[in-house]
Amino acid sequence: MNYAYNWLMIIHDSTRTQDKVLKKATNLTLNTEVLAEAKKLGINISKACDAFLESLVRQEKERLWKLENADFIASYNKTIEDESLPLDSWRTF
């Protein structure tokens, strides 16, 4: 189990702030067939691209964070394996 990663991500997530999101117009080159199908289905292209890009950025930041903190995570997990979790003996589940 990756205890250190979960603990640090909770701290990282809790420090985020929800600022007003600014939008910027941009040009995209998209597959014409997929674009036509999306329009037929009533899919908002801007929202779909924005949501997908946001997801990709989040995934890449998470991947980089894991790489940057790999030594600490491994060390912390080793400590937990060797010493168990604090107060583990009083856990009822």
C-alpha contacts under 8 A as a table, 3 or more apart, distances in Angstrom:
res1	aa1	res2	aa2	distance
1	M	77	N	7.61
2	N	5	Y	5.63
2	N	6	N	6.58
2	N	73	I	7.37
2	N	77	N	6.38
3	Y	6	N	5.36
3	Y	7	W	6.17
3	Y	73	I	7.82
3	Y	76	Y	7.66
3	Y	77	N	6.31
4	A	7	W	5.13
4	A	8	L	6.03
4	A	72	F	7.76
4	A	73	I	5.16
4	A	76	Y	5.96
4	A	77	N	6.45
5	Y	8	L	5.28
5	Y	9	M	6.02
5	Y	66	K	7.61
5	Y	73	I	6.12
6	N	9	M	5.24
6	N	10	I	6.25
7	W	10	I	5.31
7	W	11	I	6.59
8	L	11	I	5.13
8	L	12	H	6.10
9	M	12	H	4.83
9	M	13	D	5.88
10	I	13	D	5.17
10	I	14	S	6.08
11	I	14	S	5.19
11	I	15	T	6.52
12	H	15	T	5.49
12	H	16	R	7.01
13	D	16	R	5.53
30	L	34	V	7.68
30	L	35	L	6.66
31	N	34	V	5.44
31	N	35	L	6.07
32	T	35	L	5.00
32	T	36	A	6.06
33	E	36	A	5.18
33	E	37	E	6.26
34	V	37	E	5.10
34	V	38	A	6.06
35	L	38	A	5.07
35	L	39	K	6.21
35	L	45	I	8.00
36	A	39	K	5.16
36	A	40	K	6.22
37	E	40	K	5.02
37	E	41	L	6.20
38	A	41	L	5.07
38	A	42	G	6.25
38	A	43	I	5.19
38	A	44	N	7.82
38	A	45	I	7.40
39	K	42	G	5.00
39	K	43	I	5.72
39	K	44	N	7.52
39	K	45	I	7.78
40	K	43	I	7.68
43	I	48	A	7.34
44	N	47	K	5.44
44	N	48	A	6.08
45	I	48	A	5.08
45	I	49	C	5.98
46	S	49	C	5.28
46	S	50	D	5.95
47	K	50	D	5.04
47	K	51	A	5.97
48	A	51	A	5.22
48	A	52	F	6.10
49	C	52	F	5.15
49	C	53	L	5.96
50	D	53	L	5.19
50	D	54	E	6.03
51	A	54	E	5.09
51	A	55	S	6.20
52	F	55	S	5.04
52	F	56	L	6.25
53	L	56	L	5.02
53	L	57	V	6.11
54	E	57	V	5.13
54	E	58	R	6.12
55	S	58	R	5.11
55	S	59	Q	6.16
56	L	59	Q	5.11
56	L	60	E	6.15
57	V	60	E	5.16
57	V	61	K	6.10
58	R	61	K	5.17
58	R	62	E	6.12
59	Q	62	E	5.08
59	Q	63	R	6.14
60	E	63	R	4.99
60	E	64	L	6.14
61	K	64	L	5.12
61	K	65	W	6.00
62	E	65	W	4.99
62	E	66	K	6.14
63	R	66	K	5.20
63	R	67	L	6.35
64	L	67	L	5.05
64	L	68	E	6.12
65	W	68	E	5.08
65	W	69	N	6.09
66	K	69	N	5.20
66	K	70	A	5.60
67	L	70	A	5.15
68	E	71	D	7.83
69	N	72	F	5.45
69	N	73	I	6.12
70	A	73	I	5.09
70	A	74	A	6.03
71	D	74	A	5.24
71	D	75	S	6.10
72	F	75	S	5.04
72	F	76	Y	5.98
73	I	76	Y	5.16
73	I	77	N	6.00
74	A	77	N	5.17
74	A	78	K	6.09
75	S	78	K	5.12
75	S	79	T	6.28
76	Y	79	T	5.05
76	Y	80	I	6.28
77	N	80	I	5.04
77	N	81	E	6.14
78	K	81	E	5.02
78	K	82	D	6.12
79	T	82	D	5.11
79	T	83	E	5.80
79	T	84	S	7.36
80	I	83	E	5.21
80	I	84	S	4.50
80	I	85	L	5.68
81	E	84	S	5.45
84	S	88	D	6.70
85	L	88	D	5.16
87	L	90	W	5.58
87	L	91	R	6.91
88	D	91	R	5.26
